[in-house]
């Protein structure tokens, strides 16, 4: 029976040899087998180093008062280590000899007691020495450890086996329950449970149809556009449960919105409206640039710098943050750079079967940005390579949808191997780009009233979804989900009593935003598997502004009271301050300077207008404004009789003697009625 060699460091002992050979091996190992650390030390060099260290320590002690810095490095004595290893080898050898003697007794004990607990097996060499509680499963005892203690009774061994089994079963149950709660294994979950529709939130954009939706890549903001010319911005971090937008504007005046999309970095948003000029806004809704309008009298669209007809759609390049694309009714797709909005970067002209131009109604970039695709009014889907010139198509599919109907939307899958196209011919088609000849499946009976009806893929590409408009006899607009592998309907959501136009499944938030025909925007999310977004707003309660109630004293209103008893109306502090400011006394306004007058200020001789006019006429005598005017006039009665100057000369010929009415005479009654 071969025994396992016992090793300590690099010293090995073979127990099959005799004790003499073992001692010789130990002596050899002490000389040559163990080796050295680093280079072989020279005795003289070692003595010199010790002398230098002593001198250095003495010098440090003289200068600084200390012998060394911190603790010295731990030193090992190799001879002592070798002696301990030799003694351990001898004790191990004795144990092995006693073990061989006890083997028949051990077999009898196994027959009586039963199997050993897990972690203890007959193959180990030190089973007799490992006495005590059993080790956990997967942990074997070390060769150098000596577990000393009383022997384990048979009943306790059986109990330990049962406990270990129960623990193992409990652990597995806990792991299974954790997997069920965590829901991290998407493969085990059914496809319909992957749709985040356990909760919903409603936001009101307006009364008209919401035909454009955009969520920034980080999921912090939402932009909605409608045919009522408005674009609303929603900030999830700043909204409360009332779900009101923080800004609404009309970026393109009286043009309905067609498409909205945030750039790859989320710092700007592309606005495509019914006009011929696309705009780029920043995150807060302020205009950054506006594309130039082309010359509509030029026949060749490549010769003009911009679109000449209303736009249909637009999107950003997924890799190049400065580039975006627009398609228009003038029959062209144009690539733009934000650095130069005064001229397009490139022009793409899709063609019909016979070579005539056709209008692109939807456009999209592939996920890697290497392919430009558009759906045209003639029912074709045409693609160009972005890395080459756009003269010839890289792939073209005629008759992808019905002719003379709009292709509403084109969406690439996240892996880039599938393409979904939604048309106004009531169909949704799924294509494999590796075999771009026939559709993988056609989902029919999907009525669409709007040119912006959307389609898209789930973040794991297992589901393709689209919305449908309400037909006659239907009550609720639905958002439909199909399996992209088996093409079966997975689920549907009854959104609202109106048409379903736009739908965006945000991969980072795991939330679905839906734009409806009645101006409502709905957000669907899962309480456990969705992050942030609308979940941030629900927990914030809407606080109403409480009006400050001031309890005033009881006031008796007397409109015809005398000024002495009249009460002032209660005014706010602002109104009162404005009134006091107009009062020169209360506001302590200084006297204003005068530009004319003599002898000082106007108020020196009287502040009335008449006194000011008389003094300026050059009269020598001053008029005192404070005396009675009757007395002032009667002073000149005698002079007026002796030297008439004003009244008497005028009546000298017609009435030389003045006739005055006597007080006793009763004249004719006055026509006016006396006041009663």
Protein Blocks (a to p, Z undefined) as FASTA:
>chain_A
ZZddddehjaccdfkbcfklmmmmmmmmmmmmnopehjaddfklmmmmmmmmmmmmmmmm
mmnopabecjadddddfklmmmmmmmmmmmmmmmmmmmmmmmmmmmmmmmmnopcdehia
fkbmklmmmgcddddehiacdfkbccddddddfklmmmmmmmmmmmmmmmmmmmmmmmmm
nomammlpcfklmpcckbccdddfblbdcfbdcddfkopaccdddfkopacdddfklpcf
kopafbdcdfklpaccfbdcddfkopaccdddfbfbdcdddfkopafbdcddddfkbmbl
mlpmbdfbdcfbdcddfklmmbccdddfkopacdddfklmmbcfbdcddddfkopacddf
bdcddfkopaccdddfkopacdddfkbcckbcfbdcehkbcehiacfbacddfkopaccd
ddfkopacdddfklcfbcfbdcehiacfbfkbccdddfkopaccddddddehiabdcddd
ddfklopafbdcdfbdcddfbdcddfklopacdddfkopacddddfklpgehjlmmmmpc
cddddddddddddddddfkbcfklpccddddfklmmmmmmmpmklnopacdddfbdeeia
fklnopbfklmmmmmnopabdcdfkbcfklmmmmmmmmmmmmgcklmmmmmmmmmbacdd
dfkbccdddfbdcdZZ
